[in-house]
């Protein structure tokens, strides 16, 4: 009947008063304010992705009882967010207050689960919870009274409708009070939003200035980067040249070390040879010293002999001088004898013819027997003196 349909409409209104009055209550907050789902997000060192760091008390995430600190967010709506940062993920989650957000998370045990969270502040969620609680009461009341709805009398149906009307009026009054509190909250949040908007405008202007400065710094950095790349290319070229020079220097050093090793080897050989030669020279020096001592002893003997010979020479010279004097005297005597011999030769040449005659006379006398040697020629004792007497006198003289 028509009255029964009206009662059903009132009950439905009491059960869903929030949805019934939503067009009158929610439009201003939904336009003026954005809200999240009560999650504080962050990144962990050494792990990729965004993780739940904390749950906002009385927030939408805490009310589920499923989300835990440390769970990783893998999907928001239809978008994969494994490689998104915190700022991008926050932009995806925050939305119009009262709207739903579907989020998939990965717990510490590796299991993935999905939850639907309503965006809103804890106060907004508390108001929704109170409204839903009243609706449940109405549902219970409606359930207890609605069971015999098809077979009750008109009076009972009127009583039931009056109770439902009183319940609806109480919900309407409560909704009006909530509406006034929401209006006050809205005004306060609007003032805060205006302040935040002014601060945001100032922040945007500062950000624009910082972005301009950042662009200038970026341009300068790019210029510096190009200059650095040129310097790097030059440094690379110099490094190649240095490596080549280092390689050549290393090779030269190796050759020098080999040459030094060869010189050391030669030096050791020469050293051993010189040591052998030195030992030989020391032996020779000792032998030479011994010989020199012997020669000194012999020289001493020779000096003594030389002294003796010198004295003997002096004596011989003196004697030689004396002998030379005697020789000169004898030579004078010889010269005198030769001079006498010359005179004698002359005399002999003078008397030789007479001797020849005399000999002939002697021979003839001997043949005649008249010669007496004791008396001279002819046996006469006197007469001419024989030539031999003169010669003997001359020789003796």
Secondary structure, 3 states (H helix, E strand, C coil): CHHHHHHHHHHHHHHCHHHHHHHHHHHHHHHHCEECCCEEEECCCCCCCCEEEEECCCCHHHHHCCCCCCCEEEEECCEECCCCCHHHHHHHHCEECCCEEEEEEECCCCCEEEEEEECCCHHHHHHHHHHHHHHHHHHHHHHHHHCCCCCCCHHHHHHHHHHHHHHHHHHHHHHHHHHHHHHHHHHHHHHHHHHHHHHHHHHHHHHHHHHHHHHHHHHHHHHHHHHHHHHHHHHHHHHHHHHHHHHHHHHHHHHHHHHHHHHHHHHHHHHHHHHHHHHHHHHHHHHHHHHHHHHHHHHHHHHHHHHHHHHHHHHHHHHHHHHHHHHHHHHHHHHHHHHHHHHHHHHHHHHHHHHHHHHHHHHHHHHHCCCECCCEHHHCCCCCCCHHHHHHHHHHC
